[in-house]
Amino acid sequence: MNKVFDTEKIVGTTLMLSSITAIVILFLIILFIFDGGLPLFQHVTATDFLFGNKWIPAKNLYGAFQFIVVTLLVTLGALIIAVPLGVSCAVFLAEIAPKWARDIVRPAIELLAGIPSIIYGVFALVVVVNIVRISFNLATGETIIAASIILAVMILPIIISISQDAIESVPRLYKEGAYSMGATDWQTISRVIIPAASQGIIAGIILGMGRAIGETMAVVLVIGNVEAMPSTIFEPGETLTSAILLEMGEAVVKSTHYNALFCLGIVPFIIVLFLSALSSRLITKNKVRFA
């Protein structure tokens, strides 16, 4: 009995230490980012940084508005493409597909999530960029829409997996009740199952949005990296993460330029942190509803 008690105590202590370590690491990352970025506001106001549209380090102009707009455009475009496809695929796998199809498709989708982003980027650079250029008769295919397309592919596994889990967690009683009232398969899915699983589905979409905002390597290869405010999605642009990647190597440590790049990192960090917290809350509420 003592032996069992000691084992449980050791396991509990180990898990607690692991949790504390994760929290400390997260705190240190936050401290590092904010320590590197906040000194910028001794030279530039927060308003000028967030809403200024001129990024010229040589003249101490650090307006990040165009980067923020391009990041949001790329993310919105990816969601417009990925959400209908992802939710439809999740409904198919959870409610329509036979077991043998689910056993094949689900592992394939999870495999997509494990492909390195640089591979997605190279594929997009060779295939997607040329398709965009030819389809829309553009001078170059390295555009915002090209970045949105490859990001949509990258976030599909997240949306599909979480949405499928949310749909499968809906109690069977809901489905049987709809059938007993004479509802068809489509009426049951569209009016009962999807609304009941909506919180979990939205959580998956939010997590996918967070992944899209933070993605760097695949985007930097196909977006054109032009520091200008785009007028359409068929023009090149530059996201927050792209700017950090391309300029960090030439920025002098502790310089104003260096601080500005850290501030660029703070913006998506705060957005993704908020989205992750919201998604976790929705997933938890969805599980509690059907517990």
VMD Tcl script that draws the C-alpha trace (Angstrom):
set ca {
  {0.00 0.00 0.00}
  {2.83 2.39 0.88}
  {4.55 1.47 -2.34}
  {1.46 2.35 -4.39}
  {1.03 5.58 -2.43}
  {4.63 6.58 -3.05}
  {4.30 5.87 -6.77}
  {1.20 8.02 -7.05}
  {2.91 10.80 -5.12}
  {5.94 10.70 -7.41}
  {3.76 10.79 -10.52}
  {1.69 13.66 -9.14}
  {4.79 15.65 -8.19}
  {6.33 15.04 -11.64}
  {3.20 16.23 -13.42}
  {2.99 19.30 -11.21}
  {6.64 20.17 -11.89}
  {6.06 19.72 -15.62}
  {3.09 22.10 -15.49}
  {5.05 24.68 -13.50}
  {7.96 24.39 -15.95}
  {5.64 25.02 -18.91}
  {4.17 28.09 -17.19}
  {7.63 29.45 -16.35}
  {8.82 28.96 -19.93}
  {5.75 30.77 -21.26}
  {6.31 33.61 -18.79}
  {9.98 33.92 -19.83}
  {9.01 34.04 -23.52}
  {6.48 36.80 -22.81}
  {9.07 38.68 -20.75}
  {11.69 38.34 -23.50}
  {9.36 39.58 -26.24}
  {8.03 42.55 -24.29}
  {11.49 43.46 -23.00}
  {12.72 43.59 -26.58}
  {9.75 45.50 -27.96}
  {8.48 48.01 -25.42}
  {11.61 50.29 -25.53}
  {10.43 51.30 -29.03}
  {7.75 53.49 -27.47}
  {10.42 55.78 -26.05}
  {10.95 56.94 -29.65}
  {7.64 56.16 -31.39}
  {4.12 56.49 -30.03}
  {1.85 53.45 -29.99}
  {-0.56 55.24 -32.32}
  {2.15 55.95 -34.90}
  {3.32 52.34 -34.69}
  {-0.10 50.73 -35.06}
  {-1.61 53.15 -37.59}
  {1.39 54.59 -39.41}
  {1.86 53.28 -42.96}
  {5.52 54.11 -43.49}
  {8.18 51.59 -42.48}
  {11.55 53.20 -43.20}
  {14.14 52.20 -40.52}
  {16.76 54.53 -42.03}
  {14.49 57.50 -41.22}
  {13.25 56.08 -37.90}
  {9.75 55.62 -39.32}
  {8.10 52.49 -37.94}
  {4.48 52.34 -39.04}
  {3.20 48.74 -38.99}
  {-0.31 49.34 -40.29}
  {0.35 47.88 -43.75}
  {1.81 44.71 -42.19}
  {-1.23 44.35 -39.92}
  {-3.64 44.85 -42.84}
  {-1.85 42.30 -45.05}
  {-1.75 39.78 -42.18}
  {-5.50 40.16 -41.66}
  {-6.21 39.94 -45.40}
  {-4.16 36.77 -45.77}
  {-5.83 35.22 -42.72}
  {-9.34 36.21 -43.84}
  {-8.73 34.80 -47.30}
  {-7.47 31.52 -45.81}
  {-10.55 31.25 -43.59}
  {-12.93 31.96 -46.48}
  {-11.39 29.03 -48.35}
  {-10.75 26.63 -45.46}
  {-13.87 26.98 -43.29}
  {-16.46 25.68 -45.82}
  {-14.12 22.89 -46.94}
  {-13.08 21.96 -43.40}
  {-16.55 21.93 -41.85}
  {-18.00 20.06 -44.84}
  {-15.26 17.44 -44.60}
  {-15.82 17.11 -40.84}
  {-19.57 16.58 -41.35}
  {-18.87 13.99 -44.03}
  {-16.41 12.06 -41.87}
  {-18.57 12.21 -38.74}
  {-22.02 11.58 -40.19}
  {-21.91 10.26 -43.74}
  {-18.69 8.41 -44.56}
  {-18.50 4.65 -43.98}
  {-16.02 3.38 -41.41}
  {-13.46 2.28 -43.99}
  {-13.42 5.77 -45.51}
  {-12.97 7.41 -42.09}
  {-10.09 5.03 -41.33}
  {-8.33 6.20 -44.49}
  {-9.17 9.90 -44.61}
  {-8.64 10.81 -40.93}
  {-4.98 9.61 -40.82}
  {-4.34 11.34 -44.15}
  {-5.67 14.62 -42.76}
  {-3.54 14.27 -39.63}
  {-0.53 13.62 -41.87}
  {-1.14 16.99 -43.54}
  {-0.68 18.65 -40.15}
  {2.77 17.06 -39.80}
  {4.20 18.35 -43.07}
  {6.84 21.08 -42.43}
  {5.76 24.57 -43.43}
  {8.79 24.98 -45.70}
  {7.48 22.07 -47.81}
  {4.12 23.81 -48.14}
  {5.98 26.97 -49.11}
  {8.05 25.29 -51.81}
  {4.94 23.57 -53.20}
  {3.09 26.90 -53.26}
  {6.05 28.66 -54.90}
  {6.21 26.09 -57.70}
  {2.52 25.27 -58.18}
  {0.13 27.75 -56.53}
  {2.01 30.88 -57.61}
  {1.98 29.80 -61.26}
  {-1.70 28.84 -61.11}
  {-2.59 32.26 -59.67}
  {-0.44 34.09 -62.24}
  {-1.97 32.24 -65.20}
  {-5.56 32.17 -63.90}
  {-5.76 35.90 -63.19}
  {-3.35 37.04 -65.92}
  {-0.96 38.73 -63.47}
  {2.63 39.86 -63.90}
  {3.57 37.76 -60.86}
  {1.73 35.12 -58.91}
  {3.44 36.05 -55.64}
  {0.40 37.73 -54.16}
  {-1.81 37.86 -51.09}
  {-4.28 35.40 -52.64}
  {-1.48 32.87 -53.20}
  {-0.52 33.10 -49.53}
  {-4.18 32.70 -48.53}
  {-4.54 29.55 -50.62}
  {-1.55 27.78 -49.12}
  {-2.51 28.89 -45.61}
  {-6.00 27.47 -46.19}
  {-4.44 24.09 -46.96}
  {-2.26 24.31 -43.85}
  {-5.12 25.07 -41.43}
  {-7.53 22.51 -42.88}
  {-6.33 19.66 -40.61}
  {-6.97 21.77 -37.50}
  {-10.47 22.77 -38.54}
  {-11.41 19.29 -39.72}
  {-10.09 17.41 -36.68}
  {-11.63 19.68 -34.03}
  {-14.92 20.07 -35.93}
  {-15.21 16.31 -36.37}
  {-14.61 15.72 -32.67}
  {-17.24 18.35 -31.82}
  {-19.81 16.77 -34.14}
  {-19.12 13.26 -32.86}
  {-19.54 14.48 -29.26}
  {-23.18 15.46 -29.91}
  {-25.34 12.89 -28.07}
  {-26.96 10.32 -30.31}
  {-30.26 11.16 -28.62}
  {-30.35 14.45 -30.55}
  {-30.11 12.61 -33.85}
  {-32.67 9.96 -32.93}
  {-35.07 12.65 -31.72}
  {-34.84 14.46 -35.06}
  {-35.46 11.24 -36.99}
  {-38.46 10.41 -34.80}
  {-40.02 13.74 -35.81}
  {-39.64 12.89 -39.50}
  {-36.51 14.91 -40.29}
  {-34.35 13.84 -43.21}
  {-30.62 13.17 -42.91}
  {-29.77 16.65 -44.22}
  {-32.32 18.37 -41.97}
  {-30.90 16.51 -38.98}
  {-27.34 17.48 -39.84}
  {-28.04 21.12 -40.73}
  {-30.64 21.98 -38.08}
  {-29.71 19.76 -35.15}
  {-26.17 18.37 -35.19}
  {-24.23 21.38 -36.56}
  {-25.98 23.93 -34.28}
  {-25.39 21.64 -31.28}
  {-21.69 21.31 -32.16}
  {-21.29 24.96 -33.15}
  {-19.10 25.94 -30.19}
  {-16.60 23.19 -30.92}
  {-16.62 24.03 -34.64}
  {-16.01 27.73 -33.91}
  {-13.17 26.73 -31.57}
  {-11.53 24.81 -34.40}
  {-11.91 27.78 -36.73}
  {-10.37 30.10 -34.13}
  {-7.39 27.78 -33.66}
  {-6.93 27.63 -37.42}
  {-7.03 31.43 -37.53}
  {-4.31 31.56 -34.88}
  {-2.15 29.20 -36.93}
  {-2.65 31.33 -40.04}
  {-1.71 34.58 -38.28}
  {1.51 33.10 -36.92}
  {2.68 31.25 -40.03}
  {5.91 32.59 -41.53}
  {7.96 30.39 -43.81}
  {5.28 29.30 -46.28}
  {3.93 32.85 -46.51}
  {7.27 34.59 -47.04}
  {7.98 32.42 -50.09}
  {4.80 33.30 -51.98}
  {3.52 36.73 -50.88}
  {6.06 38.89 -52.71}
  {7.28 40.78 -49.59}
  {6.56 44.32 -50.75}
  {6.39 46.95 -47.98}
  {3.35 48.79 -49.30}
  {-0.37 48.98 -48.63}
  {-2.09 46.68 -51.17}
  {-5.26 47.78 -52.91}
  {-6.38 44.25 -53.87}
  {-5.59 40.68 -52.87}
  {-3.95 40.18 -56.27}
  {-0.97 42.31 -55.30}
  {2.17 41.44 -53.32}
  {2.36 42.37 -49.65}
  {4.23 41.63 -46.46}
  {2.89 40.21 -43.22}
  {4.05 40.90 -39.68}
  {5.95 37.63 -39.46}
  {7.50 38.08 -42.91}
  {8.89 41.48 -41.93}
  {10.45 40.03 -38.78}
  {12.06 37.16 -40.68}
  {13.46 39.31 -43.47}
  {14.80 42.18 -41.35}
  {15.91 40.65 -38.05}
  {19.25 39.57 -39.48}
  {20.24 43.12 -40.44}
  {18.92 44.87 -37.32}
  {21.51 45.97 -34.75}
  {20.80 44.42 -31.35}
  {19.06 46.84 -28.94}
  {18.62 49.42 -31.70}
  {15.29 51.11 -32.41}
  {14.91 48.93 -35.50}
  {15.51 45.85 -33.36}
  {12.88 47.01 -30.85}
  {10.41 47.71 -33.66}
  {10.75 44.16 -34.98}
  {10.04 42.80 -31.52}
  {6.95 45.01 -31.41}
  {5.85 43.46 -34.70}
  {6.08 40.12 -32.89}
  {4.03 41.38 -29.94}
  {1.02 42.11 -32.17}
  {0.43 38.54 -33.47}
  {1.47 37.14 -30.08}
  {-1.35 39.01 -28.33}
  {-3.84 38.10 -31.06}
  {-2.94 34.40 -31.01}
  {-2.90 34.31 -27.20}
  {-6.41 35.76 -27.12}
  {-7.64 33.37 -29.83}
  {-6.13 30.35 -28.07}
  {-7.76 31.29 -24.76}
  {-11.12 31.82 -26.47}
  {-10.82 28.53 -28.35}
  {-9.94 26.60 -25.17}
  {-12.94 28.11 -23.41}
  {-15.30 27.15 -26.24}
  {-13.93 23.59 -26.41}
  {-14.34 23.20 -22.64}
  {-17.89 24.55 -22.74}
  {-18.72 22.20 -25.63}
  {-17.50 19.18 -23.64}
  {-19.39 20.28 -20.51}
  {-22.63 20.63 -22.49}
  {-22.54 17.00 -23.57}
  {-20.91 15.50 -20.47}
}
mol new
graphics top color blue
foreach p $ca { graphics top sphere $p radius 0.5 }
foreach p [lrange $ca 0 end-1] q [lrange $ca 1 end] { graphics top cylinder $p $q radius 0.2 }
display resetview
